[in-house]
Amino acid sequence: MIRAVVFDVGETLIDETRIWSRWADRLGVTRLTFMGVLGGMAALDRSHRDAFEVVRPGLDVRAEMEAWRREEPEGLRENFDVEDLYPDVRGSLAELRTLGFQVIVAGNQPVQAYDALVAMELPVDAIYTSAGWGLSKPQPGFFAKVAEVAGRAPDEILYVGDRLDNDVLPAARAGMRTALLRRGPWGYLHADRPESAACDFVIDGLGELAGLLDPLS
């Protein structure tokens, strides 16, 4: 039986619209253009990082981020805060904890994301990031670490994410149960693929989880 529910971050808990919009403004292209290119990367199974190369060939993203940080030290830039939290997150996580599930956040995020997530005071048992672990999805070691920190057998864990490639398929290979969230460009595109049939659940919102999992508890 599922005893722990583990959540990805970007486009699962965090709406990245404002982040990508700020990047579009920074790169000097319209927001529609950058969002469209980003969606193209999702459809082509290319990294979101390739979107930068498409709109600004030869761009050194790391150097651009450093310059941006110097110019706008108090701005959010490529980061997020509580205003970027999807509306269904707090209530859904709280409901799962009320039902007795262990609730954990664990996703591919940079160092600064940990403090941003902690500051939100989410109703969760623990928060972890790839930067903190030195492991990132879809590496098997990431999911082994998830099971380790949860203190659960893999088949007692449900991993919830918006991507087949980074989230649910590698989690399933690690022996976990999986839920694919139709949210964000990857979520909608990946839910439409035949491989999504391998997921235990395909959901349109986090609020569905409590009803799906309560009978299994």
C-alpha positions as CSV (number, residue, x, y, z in Angstrom):
1,M,0.0,0.0,0.0
2,I,1.1,3.6,-0.6
3,R,2.4,5.2,2.5
4,A,4.3,8.2,1.2
5,V,3.6,10.7,-1.6
6,V,6.6,12.5,-3.1
7,F,6.2,15.5,-5.3
8,D,8.3,17.1,-8.1
9,V,8.6,20.9,-7.9
10,G,8.5,22.7,-11.3
11,E,5.1,22.6,-12.9
12,T,3.9,20.2,-10.2
13,L,3.9,22.6,-7.2
14,I,5.4,25.7,-8.9
15,D,3.8,27.6,-11.8
16,E,6.8,28.6,-13.8
17,T,5.0,31.1,-16.0
18,R,6.5,34.2,-14.3
19,I,10.0,32.6,-14.4
20,W,9.9,32.0,-18.2
21,S,8.2,35.4,-18.8
22,R,11.1,37.2,-17.0
23,W,13.6,35.1,-19.1
24,A,11.8,36.2,-22.3
25,D,12.0,39.8,-21.3
26,R,15.7,39.4,-20.4
27,L,16.5,37.7,-23.8
28,G,14.6,40.4,-25.7
29,V,12.0,38.2,-27.3
30,T,8.2,38.3,-26.8
31,R,6.8,36.1,-24.1
32,L,4.7,34.2,-26.6
33,T,7.8,33.4,-28.7
34,F,9.8,32.1,-25.8
35,M,6.9,30.0,-24.4
36,G,6.3,28.6,-27.9
37,V,9.9,27.6,-28.3
38,L,9.9,26.1,-24.9
39,G,6.8,24.1,-25.8
40,G,8.6,23.0,-29.0
41,M,11.5,21.6,-26.9
42,A,9.0,19.6,-24.9
43,A,7.4,18.2,-28.0
44,L,10.8,17.3,-29.4
45,D,12.0,15.7,-26.2
46,R,14.8,18.3,-26.0
47,S,16.0,20.0,-22.8
48,H,14.4,23.3,-21.8
49,R,18.0,24.6,-22.0
50,D,17.9,24.2,-25.7
51,A,15.3,27.0,-25.9
52,F,17.9,29.5,-24.9
53,E,20.2,28.4,-27.8
54,V,17.3,28.7,-30.3
55,V,16.4,32.3,-29.4
56,R,19.9,33.4,-28.6
57,P,22.5,31.2,-30.4
58,G,25.8,31.0,-28.5
59,L,24.3,32.3,-25.3
60,D,26.3,31.4,-22.1
61,V,23.3,30.9,-19.8
62,R,25.4,30.7,-16.7
63,A,27.2,34.0,-17.5
64,E,23.9,35.6,-18.3
65,M,22.5,34.5,-14.9
66,E,25.5,36.0,-13.2
67,A,25.1,39.3,-15.0
68,W,21.4,39.4,-14.2
69,R,22.2,38.8,-10.6
70,R,24.6,41.7,-10.5
71,E,22.1,44.0,-12.3
72,E,19.0,43.0,-10.3
73,P,20.3,41.6,-6.9
74,E,16.9,42.0,-5.3
75,G,14.9,40.6,-8.2
76,L,13.5,37.1,-8.5
77,R,15.2,36.6,-11.9
78,E,15.2,32.8,-12.5
79,N,13.8,32.0,-9.1
80,F,10.3,31.6,-7.6
81,D,8.5,32.5,-4.4
82,V,5.2,31.8,-2.7
83,E,3.2,33.7,-5.4
84,D,4.2,31.0,-7.9
85,L,2.6,28.2,-5.9
86,Y,-0.2,26.6,-7.8
87,P,-3.6,27.2,-6.0
88,D,-4.3,23.5,-5.3
89,V,-1.0,22.7,-3.7
90,R,-1.4,23.7,0.0
91,G,-4.8,22.2,0.5
92,S,-4.0,19.0,-1.4
93,L,-0.8,18.4,0.6
94,A,-2.6,19.1,3.9
95,E,-5.4,16.7,3.0
96,L,-2.9,13.9,2.2
97,R,-1.2,14.4,5.6
98,T,-4.6,14.4,7.4
99,L,-5.2,11.0,5.8
100,G,-1.9,9.8,7.3
101,F,0.3,9.9,4.3
102,Q,3.9,10.9,4.6
103,V,4.3,13.9,2.2
104,I,7.7,14.8,0.7
105,V,9.0,17.3,-1.9
106,A,11.9,16.1,-3.9
107,G,12.8,17.6,-7.3
108,N,15.5,18.9,-9.7
109,Q,16.2,22.3,-8.3
110,P,19.1,24.6,-7.7
111,V,20.6,25.4,-4.2
112,Q,18.5,28.5,-3.7
113,A,15.2,26.7,-4.3
114,Y,15.4,24.9,-1.0
115,D,15.2,28.1,1.0
116,A,12.4,29.3,-1.2
117,L,10.3,26.2,-0.6
118,V,11.0,26.1,3.1
119,A,9.9,29.7,3.4
120,M,6.5,28.7,2.0
121,E,5.8,26.6,5.2
122,L,4.1,23.9,3.1
123,P,2.3,21.1,5.0
124,V,5.0,18.5,4.2
125,D,7.3,16.2,6.2
126,A,10.5,17.1,4.3
127,I,11.9,19.0,1.4
128,Y,14.9,17.9,-0.7
129,T,16.5,19.2,-3.9
130,S,18.9,17.7,-6.5
131,A,21.5,20.3,-5.6
132,G,21.4,19.3,-2.0
133,W,21.8,15.7,-2.8
134,G,24.2,16.0,-5.7
135,L,21.9,13.7,-7.6
136,S,19.3,14.6,-10.3
137,K,16.5,13.0,-12.1
138,P,16.2,10.8,-14.0
139,Q,19.3,9.1,-12.4
140,P,18.4,5.9,-10.5
141,G,20.4,7.2,-7.6
142,F,17.9,10.1,-7.1
143,F,15.0,7.7,-6.7
144,A,17.0,5.4,-4.5
145,K,17.7,8.5,-2.3
146,V,14.0,9.3,-2.2
147,A,13.2,5.8,-0.8
148,E,16.1,6.2,1.7
149,V,14.9,9.5,3.1
150,A,11.3,8.3,3.2
151,G,12.3,5.2,5.0
152,R,9.9,3.2,2.8
153,A,10.1,0.4,0.4
154,P,9.8,1.8,-3.2
155,D,6.4,0.2,-3.7
156,E,5.1,2.1,-0.7
157,I,5.9,5.4,-2.5
158,L,3.9,7.4,-5.0
159,Y,6.0,9.8,-7.1
160,V,4.0,12.7,-8.6
161,G,5.4,14.7,-11.5
162,D,4.6,16.4,-14.8
163,R,7.0,14.5,-17.0
164,L,7.4,10.9,-18.3
165,D,11.1,11.1,-18.9
166,N,12.3,12.8,-15.8
167,D,9.6,11.8,-13.3
168,V,7.2,8.9,-13.6
169,L,9.0,6.4,-15.8
170,P,12.3,6.4,-13.9
171,A,10.3,6.3,-10.6
172,A,8.5,3.3,-11.9
173,R,11.8,1.6,-12.9
174,A,12.9,2.2,-9.3
175,G,9.8,0.2,-8.2
176,M,7.6,3.2,-7.2
177,R,4.0,3.9,-7.9
178,T,3.5,6.9,-10.2
179,A,1.1,9.7,-11.0
180,L,1.5,11.9,-14.1
181,L,0.1,15.4,-13.7
182,R,-1.4,17.1,-16.8
183,R,0.1,20.5,-15.9
184,G,2.6,22.6,-17.8
185,P,3.8,21.9,-21.4
186,W,5.5,18.6,-20.6
187,G,2.5,17.4,-18.6
188,Y,-0.1,17.9,-21.3
189,L,2.2,16.6,-24.1
190,H,3.3,13.6,-22.1
191,A,-0.2,12.6,-20.9
192,D,-1.1,12.3,-24.6
193,R,1.6,9.7,-25.3
194,P,1.0,5.9,-25.2
195,E,3.7,5.6,-22.5
196,S,1.4,7.4,-20.0
197,A,-0.6,4.2,-19.8
198,A,2.2,2.8,-17.7
199,C,1.4,5.3,-14.9
200,D,-0.8,4.2,-12.0
201,F,-2.7,7.5,-12.3
202,V,-3.0,10.4,-14.8
203,I,-4.5,13.4,-13.0
204,D,-5.6,16.9,-13.9
205,G,-4.9,18.4,-10.5
206,L,-3.4,17.5,-7.1
207,G,-6.8,17.6,-5.4
208,E,-7.6,14.3,-7.1
209,L,-5.0,12.4,-5.2
210,A,-6.7,12.1,-1.8
211,G,-9.8,10.5,-3.4
212,L,-7.6,8.1,-5.4
213,L,-5.4,7.1,-2.5
214,D,-7.7,7.0,0.5
215,P,-9.2,3.6,-0.4
216,L,-5.6,2.3,-0.7
217,S,-4.5,3.4,2.7
